[in-house]
Amino acid sequence: MSEAVTRTVTTPPGLLASLDPLLREWLPRQRWFAGKGRPVTGFTLVAATELLPGTAKLGLYHLLVRAHQPLAPSHGAPGHPGDCYQLLIGVREALPPRLAPALIGHLSAGPLAGQTVYDALHDPRPAELLLEALRTQARIGGLRFERDPKQEIRSQLVPRVVTAEQSNSSIVYGDTFILKLLRRIVPGVNPDLELPLALARAGCPRVPSPTAWMVADVDPAADPVVATGQADLAGQPYVLGVLQPFLQGASDGWELALRELAKGEDFGAEARALGRATAEVHTALARALPTVTLGHIQLELMVAGMIQRLEAAVQAVPALRPYAGGLRSAFTALGDLAAEGRTWTAQRVHGDLHLGQCLRSPAGEWWLIDFEGEPARPLAERRMPQPAVRDVAGMLRSFDYAARSADPPQPDWAETCRSAYCSGYAEASGRDPRTDPVLLRAYETDKAIYEVVYEARHRPDWLPVPLAAIDRLAESGHLT
């Protein structure tokens, strides 16, 4: 595909209806599907774009679909139309063996009857098409492919899908670029694009600068979330993916920590360097985007939210019940300081910082990636300014996770890393997080409670890891 102009496309009627039974089986099996444990009862088509003509040997459709799932009643909250997912559906008469793992199913009815459909990200030709669309700033139907004109995108880079994925999907192009395709799509400004762009403008070298990105313009009437009363979302873009430089030879922070831990190597120097990198990113974000002061009313609301999450977690995970009083004290202590007139500065933060969101270059430099925040939280909440210590607390919990995944667990290793990280943060920012122990304890407690609920639902074997932190945090204010 070489065009750089708008191309109008049409999608055959009945496409989603014919895909429906296949998607009900396939979608819940994907690692990035957020609604596990609840059946899919149907779909709403939010947007559909034909990227390759159906008359070709290979067809390609870009779909945004909302998966309808019954919701268990929770705190009187109303139901919602379901999560919206980005799908790239490839169409062939038959799949070659190399694409067998990408199979969605065989269509027996509808406009594509007799064809085989599959997850097209595993196919080099569709992956090449996406890169070319970004390179040429194409507009295809409601899809817009945009780029930074100062960065070059070479054509004919060989794509490969990244198989070790979690909440999204990624394609690497010739060890030059990586395209992160968001799977769970929400209307509005996505921090995974917003914050790296702001950091690039601020000249922060700790975050790869976006090279290009893809967005969708959606008819508000087609999306139940917008059409059923959230008019503030009408006209908002749907960010679909971000292309960034591929950091060749970089080590994933989680994997690096586990390797060093297994070898009995000290990780303190790396933790200190990572603390400095985190502080540099926070400083740049505070320069690039507005900061606010959290006074009594804002902190009262924040503490109330933490207590509400604690109460819900105690109901969901009975193992938390013996600790409930001690955990609550971590939040009420913060509320007491706020009542005395203490204020804190809030700014934009990473929002979901842990070792797996960090990469270290062969030369020892650290980068922070994946600024999407916690995908399960509403977008407006993820974009709210917050105390920078929230990210610090997330990283402290990550060191604890690494240490307790060892056999036997190595809590002293975690303490060394936690201390070194805070020291490095203080070196770069001038503010040691440990000098504000009440705020840090509250955020670390809130994070540990979230982890307990997550592990109880998804990885019960890991539940002892956050419970060990719960025991510590509930009993005292001890931190690092």
N, C-alpha and C positions, 0 to 999 in steps of 0.2 A: 504494500500500500504506500503510495507516494503523495497523495493529495494533501494539501494543507488548507483546504477550504471546507466550508460547511457541506456535509452530505446528508440529505434527507433520506430516512430509511423507514420501512414499514415492517411490522412484525405480523406473521400469519395469525389470524384469529384462532382461538382454541388452543394456542400453544401451552399455556400454563395448565389448562384443564387436562391435557394429555400427559403433562409431566407430573401432575399432582401425585398419583399413586407411587411413582418412582421416588420422588423427592421425600415423601413421608417416611420411606424406609432408609434412604441414603443420608439425608441431612442429619438426623440425630446421631449417626455414627461418626460424624466429623469431629475432630478434636476442638475445632473452633466454635462448635454449636453451643450456645449458652443455655439452652432450655432442657438440658438432660434431666431425665426422670419424669418428664411430662409428655404425654403423647401429642403429636402434631395432628390437628383435626382439619386443617385446610390452609389455603394460602390466599393472600391478596397480591395481585400484581401491581407494584408501585411504579415500575418503569421497565421497558424492554427495548433493546436496540439490537438490530441485526448488524453484526460487524463484518461478516462475510456472506455473500449471496448464497441463498439456499440451493441454487442450481449447481454450485461448485461441488467437487468431491469432498470438500471439507466445509461444513457450515459452522458458524460461530454466533452465539447470542449472548448478549450481556443483559442480565436480569437483576432487578432489585425486587425481592419478594418478602412480604411479611408472613411469618409462620404463626398460625393461630394455635395457641396452646391454652388449655384451661388453667387458671391461676387458683392456687389454694388461698382462701381468705387470710389476709394479713393486716392487722391493726386497722381494719375497716377501710383499707385502701381500695379504690375502685379498680376494676380490671382494665387492661389495656389491649390494643389490637395485636400485640405480639412484636417480637424483634424483627428488624429488617436485615436481610442478608444479601450480600453481593455474590452472584453466581456467574461464572463464565462457562456456558454450556457448549461443548463441542458436539458436532453431529457428523457421523460417518456411517457408511453402510455396514462396516465391520471394523472392529478395533484391531490394530496390529498387536502382537504379544507385548511389546514394550509399554503399551498404554493400558494393559489389563487392570493394573491397580487403580486406574482412574475411572473405571466403569461406574456409571450411574444405573443404566438399564437399557432395555430394548422397548421401543415404542410400538404398540400394537394398534393405536388409533390416533386420530388427530392429523394435523397438517404434515407431520413428519413420520407418519405410520411406516413401519418397516425399517426405520433407521435406528442406530445405536447412539445413545447420548452419554457423555462423559465429562469429567472435570477437565476443562481445556487448558488449565494452567500447566498440566503435565506434558503438554504437546508443544514442541519448539515453534511450530508455525504460528499459532495464536500468541505465544509469548513474544515472538519477533514483531508481530503486528502491533502489540501494545507499545513496544519501544519506539517503533517507527511513528506511531501516532503522537507520542510525546515529543519526538524529535522534530516533527513537522507542525506541531501545534494544531493538530486536526480537530475538527468539530464534526461529530457523527451523531445525528439525531440529537438527543439531549445530553450527550457526553462531550465534555470539553477537556482537551489535553493541553496543559499549559507548562511553561518552562521559564527558567532563568536565562535570559538571552546572553548573559556573560559566561555561561558554562557551555562547553561543547558536548554534544552527544553524537558519537560516531555511530554510523549504521553498521549492520551486519555483525553485531556482537553476538556470540553464541550464548543462548540462554540455558539455564538449568534451574529447575525448581528446588528450593530448599526443603528437604524432607523433614527435618527436625523442627516442626512448627508448633505453635501453641494457639494463641487466640487470633492469629491472622495467617496469611500466606505470603511467601516471598519468592522472588525470582532473581537470580544473579546473572548478570550479563557480562560474560568475558572477564570476570574479575575486575571490572571497571565500575559497574553500578549494581545496586540492589534495589529492586522495586518491591516495596511493602504494600500489599493489597489488603485493605481492611475488609474483614468479612462481615462484621456486625456494624451496620451503617446507621448513622443518626443524622438528621438534618441540623445544620449549623456549623459554626467555625470549629474545626477539629483541632485540639491542641497539638496533635502529632504533626501538623503542618504549621500551625500558627507559631508555636514556640521556637522550633528550629529556624523559621524565617526571621523571627525577631532576634534570635541569638546571632544569626549570620549578619544581620544589619549592625549588631553591636560589636562585631568583630571577635566573637568568642570562638576560640579554636577547639573547644572541648566537645562540640556537637557537629556532626557532619551537616553541611549546608544543603538544603533541598535543591536538586537540580531541575526537577520537573514534578508535576502532580496532575492527577486526573480528578475531575469533579463531575457531578451530574446535576442538571437543572430539571427539576421534577414538577409536574403539574400538581399544585396543592390539593386539588380535588381527588387525585389518585392515591394519596397517602392517607390512610385513616387517622394517623397520629395528628396530622395537620388539619384534616377536614373535620375532626370531631372536637374542635374548640381551641386547639393550640395555634391560634392565628399568628402569634408572634414568630412562628417557624416558617410561615408562608414566604416563598421567595428565597429562603436560605439555601445555600449550596449543600450538596451531599458530597463530602470529601471521600473519595474512593481509594486513593493510593498515592504514595509519595516515592519518588525516585531520588536516591542519594548515592554519593560515592561509596563504593564497596571498599571497606578497610581491609585490604589484603594482608594476610598473615596475622591479623589481630586475634587475640585470645578472649573467649567469653569469660567474664569475671567469675561466674559460678564454677565453670569447669576448671579454671585456673586455680581457684581456691581449693577445690576438692583434690586436685593433683598435688598441690603443695602440702595439703593436710595429710594425704596418704603417705607422702614421703617423709613426713615429720619435719618439714621445712617451716621456718618462721615466715609468716605472711605480714608481719607488722609494717615493714617498709612499703609494701604494696598498699596496705590499708591506709597508711599515712598519705601516700600519693593520691589515692582515690578520694580521701577527705579534702585534699587541696583542690582537686578537680571539681568536686561537688560545690565547694565554696565559690570557685570561679564562675560556675554556671549560675549559681544563685545571685552573685553580685551583678553579672551581666543582665539577668532577667530583671533585677530591681532597677537597673539603669534604663532598660529598653521598654518596660511596661509599667503602668501605674502601681503604686503601693498604697495601702490604706492602713489606718490605725484601728485596731480592734479595741473598743471600749467595753464598758460593763454590759450593755445590751447585747452586742455581738458575741461576747464571750459567754454570756448566759445562754444564748441560743446554741452555741457550739458545745458547751458542757451538757446541755439538755439532750442534744443529739447523741453524744457519747453514752450518756446514761441509758437512753432509749435503745441503742444498739446492744448495750450490755444486757438489758432486761430481755430483749428478744433472743439473744444468744443463750442466756440461762434457760429459757424455755425450750430452745432447740437442742441444747447439748447438756444433759443432766450433770455431766462431770464438772461443769462450771459452778454448780450451786454452792459447794463449800467455800468458794472463793469470792462469792458475789459481794459481800460486805467490804472486803479489802480492796477489791477492784473499784468499787464505787468511790472509795476514799481517794483514789488517784484523780478522779474527776471533780469531786467536791472540793478537794484542796485547791484545784485550779479556780473553781468558782469562788472560793473564799478570797483568793488574791484579787480576782476581778472586782469583788464587792468592796475591797479596800481601796480601789482606785487604780490598780495596776493595769497597764495597757501593753499591747504588743503590736509590732509591725507585721502586716501580712503582705505577701507578694505572690506572683505566679511561681509555681514550683513544678517539679517533675510529676509528682502525684502518685507514683507507683515505683519508687526507687528501690532496687535490690541488686545483688551482684549480677544477676542475669541480664540486667539492663545496662551493663557496663562492658566496654571492650578495652583491652590493653594492647598497644602496638608492640612490635618486636623491640622498639627502642625504649619501651617502658612508659609511654604516654597513655593516659586514660581518656576515653571518650564516654559520654552518656548518650544513650539512644532510647527510642520508644517513649515519646512524650504523650502518649494517648491517655495516660492515667488509668485508674481502675475501670475497665470497660463496663462493669456492672453498675457503676454509679451514673446518674444523669449527667448529660453533657454540661448543663449550666453549673452543676456542682463541681465538676472537674475543672471548670474555667475560673472558679472563684479564687481570689487571693487567699493565701493561707500562710501561717507561720512557716518559715523555712525549715524549722525543726521537724516538720512532718516527714520530709525526705530523709533527714538524719535518722529518725526513729526507724524508718523502713530499712535503711542499711544496717543499723544495729541488729535488727531482727534477722537480717539475711546472714550476718556473720554467725549468729546463734544457730540458724538452720544448718549452715555448713558444718559447724563443729559437732552438732548432734546427729548428723548423718554418718559420721565416722563410727567405726566399730573398733574399740569402744568409743563413746562420745568424748569429746575433748573440750570441756567447758573453759579450761584455762586458755586454750587457743582463741576462743571467741572473745574472752575478756581482753586479751592482748590486742586483738584486732579492733575491738570497739574503742579501746583507749587510744590506739594509734590513729584511728580514723578521726576521732574528735580532735586530737592534737593537730592533725594535718588541716582539718577544717579551720581551726583557730588560726593557724599560720597564715592562711590565705584570706580569711575574712576579718580577723581581729576579734572574733567572737567565738568563745568556746561553748558549745551546746551544753556542756555539763554545768556551766554556771547558772543555768536556768532549769534546775532539776525538776521542779513541779510541772512545768510545761512539757519537758522531755518525757517524764514518766507518764503523763496523761496520754501523749501521742503513742508511746510505745505500748501502753496498755490497750489502747483502742486498736492498734494494729494486731496485737496478740489475740485479742478477742475475735477479730475478723478471721485470723488464721485458724483458730479453733473451730469455728463454724465451717470454714472451707474444708478443712481436713476431715471433719466428722462426716461431711456430705460426700466428698470425692476421694479422699485417701485416708481411710481410717487408720492404716498402719503408721501414718505420720502424726497422728494426734498427740502422742507423748511429747513431740518437739515443742509445739506452742504451750502445752500444758505445763512443761517445766518452767517456761517463762512466766506463765500465769501464777504459779506457786511463788516465784520470786517477787513479782510485781505486786501481788496481793498482800504479801507478808510485810514488805517494807518498801521504802522509797529508794532502795539501793539500785544504782544504775551501772556505771562503769568504773 
